[in-house]
Amino acid sequence: MPRILVFVLWIVLPLSAARLGFAQEKPANPPPISPSPTQPQVKVNMLNVCSPSAEEQKEIAAALARVPKEPLFGDDFEVSRGRSTLSDIPNFLQPGQSTHVAGEPSVASYVRIRREFSVQALFSSVQYSFSNDGQNMVETLVLHVRDPKDLMEVSLEDSATSVTSSEAMLGSNSPASRIRLERFGKASVALARCLGNEGGPAPDQSAYEPLFRSASGVLANYRALLSVKKVVPEELASISSEFKHKAPPTAKANKPAQDKNAQEKKAPDKK
């Protein structure tokens, strides 16, 4: 028995000491901690609206060339009007455009016109919108593609400071200042008029003048096709009449009733 006990202790004690030393020992270079599950990556696409690439210019030119000049509209159409409170800068106002944005929320009156194309063409519908917030007037023409495979829609925009009436702006056929192509599964393609930053010179955009002229021609053509010059002023006038604040009637001042006893004067006694 004593020999067996000594043999067992001779084996167990060294193993326990070795385990204790291993537990107290710290490695000089600990392995890196495995990171937590990775967060989904956010991809941000920055549009170069001032100077698109040559390939993007070709896409813009091709899309504008496919817009029908004499479309056949179906019987379905829509004309709507309303008022909307703008608390943020609208997406159609981009840095560099000559528009004034007030610091406080503003109220904009808008008119929308929508027509459907009756034949199986590239585009299925067209929508025109005009808005006026008292500082800026903006018109937008959007053509929706029927079966989007690469191109989804074409958007043309024009904005001006509201120093005149809507009739004057629409009658002047203002040129398009922004072109945008929404593509399926790809980043958008855009071209816009750009001004100089911080008082610097404006970038040279003379190479894009053919694209701006083509977009302006499309915008002017659809102003006439949708009878914009007649419909928009009439609808805006209806909005003004509906929301015109009438001054409350002035209340007539009620004269306080005088005491009859106060009005009666006692005649002096005659002796």
WOCORNOR-V85832 format. One record per backbone hydrogen bond with DSSP energy under -1.0 kcal/mol. CO is the residue of the C=O (numbers start at 1). NH is the residue of the N-H. Records with the same first field share a line. If there is no record, write none. Layout:
# WOCORNOR-V85832
CO: NH ; NH
This chain:
# WOCORNOR-V85832
1: 5
2: 6
3: 7
4: 8
5: 9
6: 10
7: 11
8: 12
9: 13
11: 15
12: 16
13: 17
14: 18
15: 19
16: 20
17: 21
18: 22
19: 23
20: 24
21: 25
47: 49
49: 192
53: 57
54: 58
55: 59
56: 60
57: 61
58: 62
59: 63
60: 64
61: 65
64: 67
72: 118
76: 116
78: 114
80: 112
82: 110
84: 108
86: 106
90: 93
94: 97
97: 99
106: 86
108: 84
109: 132
110: 82
111: 130
112: 80
113: 128
114: 78
115: 126
116: 74
119: 121
122: 146
124: 117
125: 144
126: 115
127: 142
128: 113
129: 140
130: 111
131: 138
132: 109
135: 162
136: 133
137: 160
138: 131
139: 158
140: 129
141: 156
142: 127
143: 154
144: 124
150: 184
152: 145
153: 182
154: 143
155: 180
156: 141
157: 177 ; 178
158: 139
160: 137
161: 163
165: 169
166: 170
167: 171
168: 172
177: 193
178: 157
179: 191
180: 155
181: 189
182: 152 ; 153
189: 181
191: 179
197: 200
205: 208
206: 209
208: 212
209: 213
210: 214
211: 215
212: 216
213: 217
214: 218
215: 219
216: 220
217: 221
218: 222
219: 223
220: 224
221: 225
222: 226
223: 228
224: 227
227: 231
228: 232
230: 234
231: 235
232: 236
233: 237
234: 238
235: 239
236: 240
237: 241
238: 242
239: 243
259: 263
260: 264
